[in-house]
Amino acid sequence: MSEKSTILLRKDTIKSLKNKKAHPRQSYDEVIRHMSQIVQRIKQR
């Protein structure tokens, strides 16, 4: 995984966490799921 995509991923993660303050636990699970999907996509290249 490149450094740039990691930084972008982190920004997206923070943004999505800020958008979902209602259920912190749920949003945390969603973010992890989202991150693992992105990692899978990067590995497939």
Distance bins in CASP14 RR format, pairs under 12 A and 6 or more apart:
PFRMAT RR
TARGET T0000
AUTHOR 0000-0000-0000
RMODE 2
METHOD distances of the structure
MODEL  1
1 7 0 0 0 0 0 1 0 0 0 0 0
1 8 0 0 0 0 0 1 0 0 0 0 0
1 9 0 0 0 0 1 0 0 0 0 0 0
1 10 0 0 0 0 0 1 0 0 0 0 0
1 35 0 0 0 0 0 1 0 0 0 0 0
1 38 0 0 0 0 1 0 0 0 0 0 0
1 39 1 0 0 1 0 0 0 0 0 0 0
1 40 0 0 0 0 0 1 0 0 0 0 0
1 41 0 0 0 0 0 1 0 0 0 0 0
1 42 1 0 1 0 0 0 0 0 0 0 0
1 43 0 0 0 0 1 0 0 0 0 0 0
1 45 0 0 0 0 0 1 0 0 0 0 0
2 8 0 0 0 0 1 0 0 0 0 0 0
2 9 0 0 0 0 0 1 0 0 0 0 0
2 42 0 0 0 0 1 0 0 0 0 0 0
2 45 0 0 0 0 0 1 0 0 0 0 0
3 9 0 0 0 0 0 1 0 0 0 0 0
3 10 0 0 0 0 0 1 0 0 0 0 0
4 10 0 0 0 0 0 1 0 0 0 0 0
4 11 0 0 0 0 0 1 0 0 0 0 0
4 42 0 0 0 0 0 1 0 0 0 0 0
5 11 0 0 0 0 0 1 0 0 0 0 0
5 12 0 0 0 0 0 1 0 0 0 0 0
5 35 0 0 0 0 0 1 0 0 0 0 0
5 38 1 0 0 1 0 0 0 0 0 0 0
5 39 0 0 0 0 1 0 0 0 0 0 0
5 41 0 0 0 0 1 0 0 0 0 0 0
5 42 1 0 0 1 0 0 0 0 0 0 0
5 43 0 0 0 0 0 1 0 0 0 0 0
5 45 0 0 0 0 0 1 0 0 0 0 0
6 12 0 0 0 0 0 1 0 0 0 0 0
6 13 0 0 0 0 0 1 0 0 0 0 0
6 35 0 0 0 0 0 1 0 0 0 0 0
6 38 0 0 0 0 1 0 0 0 0 0 0
6 39 0 0 0 0 0 1 0 0 0 0 0
6 42 0 0 0 0 1 0 0 0 0 0 0
7 13 0 0 0 0 0 1 0 0 0 0 0
7 14 0 0 0 0 0 1 0 0 0 0 0
8 14 0 0 0 0 0 1 0 0 0 0 0
8 15 0 0 0 0 0 1 0 0 0 0 0
8 35 0 0 0 0 0 1 0 0 0 0 0
8 38 0 0 0 0 1 0 0 0 0 0 0
8 42 0 0 0 0 0 1 0 0 0 0 0
9 15 0 0 0 0 0 1 0 0 0 0 0
9 16 0 0 0 0 0 1 0 0 0 0 0
9 31 0 0 0 0 1 0 0 0 0 0 0
9 32 0 0 0 0 0 1 0 0 0 0 0
9 34 0 0 0 0 1 0 0 0 0 0 0
9 35 1 0 0 1 0 0 0 0 0 0 0
9 36 0 0 0 0 0 1 0 0 0 0 0
9 37 0 0 0 0 0 1 0 0 0 0 0
9 38 1 0 1 0 0 0 0 0 0 0 0
9 39 0 0 0 0 1 0 0 0 0 0 0
9 41 0 0 0 0 0 1 0 0 0 0 0
9 42 0 0 0 0 1 0 0 0 0 0 0
10 16 0 0 0 0 0 1 0 0 0 0 0
10 17 0 0 0 0 0 1 0 0 0 0 0
10 31 0 0 0 0 0 1 0 0 0 0 0
10 35 0 0 0 0 1 0 0 0 0 0 0
10 38 0 0 0 0 0 1 0 0 0 0 0
11 17 0 0 0 0 0 1 0 0 0 0 0
11 18 0 0 0 0 0 1 0 0 0 0 0
12 18 0 0 0 0 0 1 0 0 0 0 0
12 19 0 0 0 0 0 1 0 0 0 0 0
12 30 0 0 0 0 0 1 0 0 0 0 0
12 31 0 0 0 0 1 0 0 0 0 0 0
12 34 1 0 0 1 0 0 0 0 0 0 0
12 35 0 0 0 0 1 0 0 0 0 0 0
12 37 0 0 0 0 0 1 0 0 0 0 0
12 38 0 0 0 0 1 0 0 0 0 0 0
13 19 0 0 0 0 0 1 0 0 0 0 0
13 20 0 0 0 0 0 1 0 0 0 0 0
13 27 0 0 0 0 1 0 0 0 0 0 0
13 28 0 0 0 0 1 0 0 0 0 0 0
13 30 0 0 0 0 0 1 0 0 0 0 0
13 31 1 0 1 0 0 0 0 0 0 0 0
13 32 0 0 0 0 1 0 0 0 0 0 0
13 33 0 0 0 0 0 1 0 0 0 0 0
13 34 1 0 0 1 0 0 0 0 0 0 0
13 35 1 0 0 1 0 0 0 0 0 0 0
13 36 0 0 0 0 0 1 0 0 0 0 0
13 38 0 0 0 0 1 0 0 0 0 0 0
14 20 0 0 0 0 0 1 0 0 0 0 0
14 27 0 0 0 0 0 1 0 0 0 0 0
14 31 0 0 0 0 1 0 0 0 0 0 0
14 35 0 0 0 0 0 1 0 0 0 0 0
15 27 0 0 0 0 0 1 0 0 0 0 0
15 31 0 0 0 0 0 1 0 0 0 0 0
15 34 0 0 0 0 0 1 0 0 0 0 0
16 24 0 0 0 0 0 1 0 0 0 0 0
16 26 0 0 0 0 0 1 0 0 0 0 0
16 27 1 0 0 1 0 0 0 0 0 0 0
16 28 0 0 0 0 0 1 0 0 0 0 0
16 29 0 0 0 0 0 1 0 0 0 0 0
16 30 1 0 0 1 0 0 0 0 0 0 0
16 31 1 0 1 0 0 0 0 0 0 0 0
16 32 0 0 0 0 0 1 0 0 0 0 0
16 33 0 0 0 0 0 1 0 0 0 0 0
16 34 1 0 0 1 0 0 0 0 0 0 0
16 35 0 0 0 0 0 1 0 0 0 0 0
16 38 0 0 0 0 0 1 0 0 0 0 0
17 23 0 0 0 0 0 1 0 0 0 0 0
17 24 0 0 0 0 1 0 0 0 0 0 0
17 25 0 0 0 0 0 1 0 0 0 0 0
17 26 0 0 0 0 0 1 0 0 0 0 0
17 27 1 0 1 0 0 0 0 0 0 0 0
17 28 1 0 0 1 0 0 0 0 0 0 0
17 29 0 0 0 0 0 1 0 0 0 0 0
17 30 0 0 0 0 1 0 0 0 0 0 0
17 31 1 0 0 1 0 0 0 0 0 0 0
17 32 0 0 0 0 0 1 0 0 0 0 0
17 34 0 0 0 0 0 1 0 0 0 0 0
17 35 0 0 0 0 0 1 0 0 0 0 0
18 24 0 0 0 0 0 1 0 0 0 0 0
18 27 0 0 0 0 1 0 0 0 0 0 0
18 31 0 0 0 0 0 1 0 0 0 0 0
19 27 1 0 0 1 0 0 0 0 0 0 0
19 30 0 0 0 0 0 1 0 0 0 0 0
19 31 0 0 0 0 0 1 0 0 0 0 0
20 26 1 0 0 1 0 0 0 0 0 0 0
20 27 1 1 0 0 0 0 0 0 0 0 0
20 28 0 0 0 0 1 0 0 0 0 0 0
20 29 0 0 0 0 0 1 0 0 0 0 0
20 30 1 0 0 1 0 0 0 0 0 0 0
20 31 0 0 0 0 1 0 0 0 0 0 0
20 34 0 0 0 0 0 1 0 0 0 0 0
21 27 1 0 0 1 0 0 0 0 0 0 0
21 28 0 0 0 0 0 1 0 0 0 0 0
22 30 0 0 0 0 0 1 0 0 0 0 0
23 29 0 0 0 0 1 0 0 0 0 0 0
23 30 0 0 0 0 1 0 0 0 0 0 0
23 31 0 0 0 0 0 1 0 0 0 0 0
24 30 0 0 0 0 0 1 0 0 0 0 0
24 31 0 0 0 0 0 1 0 0 0 0 0
25 31 0 0 0 0 0 1 0 0 0 0 0
25 32 0 0 0 0 0 1 0 0 0 0 0
26 32 0 0 0 0 0 1 0 0 0 0 0
26 33 0 0 0 0 0 1 0 0 0 0 0
27 33 0 0 0 0 0 1 0 0 0 0 0
27 34 0 0 0 0 1 0 0 0 0 0 0
28 34 0 0 0 0 0 1 0 0 0 0 0
28 35 0 0 0 0 0 1 0 0 0 0 0
29 35 0 0 0 0 0 1 0 0 0 0 0
29 36 0 0 0 0 0 1 0 0 0 0 0
30 36 0 0 0 0 0 1 0 0 0 0 0
30 37 0 0 0 0 0 1 0 0 0 0 0
31 37 0 0 0 0 0 1 0 0 0 0 0
31 38 0 0 0 0 0 1 0 0 0 0 0
32 38 0 0 0 0 0 1 0 0 0 0 0
32 39 0 0 0 0 0 1 0 0 0 0 0
33 39 0 0 0 0 0 1 0 0 0 0 0
33 40 0 0 0 0 0 1 0 0 0 0 0
34 40 0 0 0 0 0 1 0 0 0 0 0
34 41 0 0 0 0 0 1 0 0 0 0 0
35 41 0 0 0 0 0 1 0 0 0 0 0
35 42 0 0 0 0 0 1 0 0 0 0 0
36 42 0 0 0 0 0 1 0 0 0 0 0
36 43 0 0 0 0 0 1 0 0 0 0 0
37 43 0 0 0 0 0 1 0 0 0 0 0
37 44 0 0 0 0 0 1 0 0 0 0 0
38 44 0 0 0 0 0 1 0 0 0 0 0
38 45 0 0 0 0 0 1 0 0 0 0 0
39 45 0 0 0 0 0 1 0 0 0 0 0
END
